[in-house]
Amino acid sequence: MLVEMFTTRIRYTSMSLPYHIGNGWFGGLLPATAVAIVAQTGNMYNGLWYPIVFASITFVVGMLFVKETKDVDIYRHD
């Protein structure tokens, strides 16, 4: 879905860069952040709220701002 938002000329770069930065920062810091939340609150289930909240935010933003490209000519700008 996200790939079709960009023209075919820049499609790889426009998806690869945010994907790798997002996975590096969010995925790489997830264990440390979850452990820090658990250490701060003392409840081992509070560390689960961090990924749940970010996944929910991502879902809502995706539903609101990602447009449907079913009948759009993806080669129109090439």
C-alpha positions as CSV (number, residue, x, y, z in Angstrom):
1,M,0.0,0.0,0.0
2,L,2.7,2.5,0.9
3,V,4.8,1.7,-2.1
4,E,2.1,2.8,-4.5
5,M,2.1,6.3,-2.9
6,F,5.4,7.1,-4.8
7,T,6.3,7.2,-8.4
8,T,8.2,4.3,-9.7
9,R,11.4,6.3,-10.2
10,I,11.8,7.0,-6.5
11,R,9.8,4.2,-5.0
12,Y,12.6,2.1,-3.6
13,T,14.4,5.0,-1.8
14,S,11.2,6.6,-0.6
15,M,10.2,3.4,1.2
16,S,13.6,2.0,2.1
17,L,14.9,4.9,4.0
18,P,11.9,5.4,6.4
19,Y,11.5,1.7,6.8
20,H,15.1,1.1,7.9
21,I,15.3,4.2,10.1
22,G,11.9,3.3,11.7
23,N,12.8,-0.3,12.4
24,G,16.3,0.7,13.6
25,W,15.0,3.3,16.1
26,F,11.7,1.7,17.2
27,G,12.8,-1.9,17.0
28,G,16.3,-1.4,18.3
29,L,15.2,0.7,21.3
30,L,12.1,-1.2,22.1
31,P,13.6,-3.7,24.6
32,A,15.5,-0.9,26.4
33,T,12.5,1.3,26.6
34,A,10.2,-1.5,27.8
35,V,12.7,-2.5,30.5
36,A,13.0,1.2,31.6
37,I,9.2,1.5,31.8
38,V,9.0,-1.7,33.9
39,A,11.9,-0.6,36.1
40,Q,10.2,2.8,36.7
41,T,6.7,1.5,37.4
42,G,7.5,-1.9,38.9
43,N,4.7,-3.6,36.9
44,M,6.0,-6.0,34.2
45,Y,2.9,-5.5,32.0
46,N,3.4,-1.7,31.7
47,G,6.3,-2.3,29.3
48,L,3.8,-3.7,26.8
49,W,1.9,-0.4,26.5
50,Y,4.8,1.2,24.6
51,P,4.6,-1.1,21.5
52,I,0.8,-1.2,21.7
53,V,0.4,2.6,21.7
54,F,2.9,3.0,18.8
55,A,1.1,0.3,16.8
56,S,-2.2,2.0,17.4
57,I,-0.9,5.4,16.4
58,T,0.6,3.9,13.2
59,F,-2.8,2.2,12.4
60,V,-4.8,5.4,12.9
61,V,-2.4,7.5,10.9
62,G,-2.3,4.9,8.1
63,M,-6.1,4.8,8.0
64,L,-6.4,8.6,7.9
65,F,-3.7,9.6,5.5
66,V,-2.9,6.6,3.2
67,K,-5.0,6.9,0.1
68,E,-6.5,4.1,-1.8
69,T,-4.6,3.5,-5.1
70,K,-6.9,0.8,-6.7
71,D,-7.9,2.8,-9.8
72,V,-4.9,5.1,-10.0
73,D,-2.3,4.8,-12.8
74,I,0.9,4.3,-10.9
75,Y,3.0,5.0,-14.0
76,R,1.5,8.4,-14.8
77,H,4.5,10.4,-13.7
78,D,7.2,8.3,-15.4
